[in-house]
Amino acid sequence: MNIPATLKYTKDHEWVKIEGNIATVGITDFAQGELGDIVYVDVDTLDDTVEEGEVFGSVEAVKTVSDLFMPLTGEVIEFNDELEDDPELVNSDPYEKGWMIKLEISDEAQIQDLLNAEAYKSLIAG
């Protein structure tokens, strides 16, 4: 299972790449594997400020729909348009081409609440 050490993680299986005050967010390799084939990614919070822990969208797989939870409070400034035509990028490349949103971080103190790779690995190991 791929858990890059350079990223941060949530207990809800989102990954976060922080560059300055911009965070790129997607779902982890573990999450996409549990969901199965992704057929649709819905994000209707573009240009909205969303609080940490609130739903910012959903991902639809063949057999289920799962909410996506905001890892940090901030304004959703970009959606990965490639996912509209090619949602399976979330399955094939969850940490690069399969990213979902970019957000402008409102409260940088929340970053310390995110999990590092080792803590996330322990979480999914049970």
N, C-alpha and C positions, 0 to 999 in steps of 0.2 A: 504494500500500500504506500502511496506517495504522500508524504507529509513534509513539504519543504520547511526547513528550519528558518528561512528568511521571512516567513509569514506569521501572522497572529491568527488565532482561531476563537470561535465562540462555542459554547456548549450546545448551540443549535446547529452546528456543522457548517457555519459560514467561515470563509477565510477572508483575511484582511491584509492588504499590502499598503503600507503607509509611506507616502512620499510627501514630506512637508506637511501641509494641512489638507492634503487630498488622500482619500482612502479608496482603493479599488476593492470591490467585494464580489465574491462568488460563493459557490458551494464546494465543499471539499470532495476529494476523490472518494472518500468513504461514503459521503451522502449520495453522490451520483450513482455509486454502485448499489446502494440500498434501494434507491428509487427505480433503477432500471432505465430503459430507453426514454430519454427526455423528448417530448413532442412539442412543448410550448413553454415559453417563459413570458410571464405577464408582469410588467412593472408599470403601474399607473401613478407613481409618485414623483415623476420627473418634475423638477423645479419646486418640489415641496420640501419643507423641513420636517424631518421625521425623527421622533425621539428614539433613543436606544431601547431595544426590546420590542418596538412596535413593528407591525407587518409592513414591509415596503413593496411586496409583490408576492407572486406564487410561481411555482414550477410544476408543470403537468407532465407526468410520465404516463406510460401506457395504462397502468392499473391504478394510479393514485394522483392526487393533487396535494402539494405540500406548500405551506406558507413559508415565506422568506422573512427573516427577522433582522432588523437594523442592528448592526454590531456597535454603532456609535451614533450619537445624536449629530445630525447634520443635514445639509441641503443636498438632495439628489441632483447632481449637475449633469450627469451623462448616463445614457443607457447603451449597452452594446447592441447596436442595430443589426449586427451580423446574426444575432440569435433569432431575429424574426424569420429569416429564411433558412437558418441552419441551427436549430436549437440543440441538435446532437453534439455541437461543439462542447457543450457542458459535459457530456460523457467522454468525448475523445480527448479533450484538452482542458480540464476544469480550471487549471491555474494560469493559463495563458489566454488562448483564444476564447475560452468559455467564461470569461469574467462577465458579470451582470451589470453592475452599476459603479459609478464613481460618485463620491460625495465629498462635500467640503465640510470638514470636521468643525463642529461648534464647541466641543468641550474636550480638549486634548487630555485632560485628566482621566477620562474614561479609558484611554488606551491601556493604562496599567491594569485594568480589569480583564483584558483579553488574555487568552491562554497562549503560551509558547508551544512549540511543536511537541516537546516532551510531555507537557501537561495534557495536550489534546490526544496524544497517543495513549496515555493512561486512561483518559475518559472513554475512548472507543474500545479499549481492551476490556473494560468492565471492571 
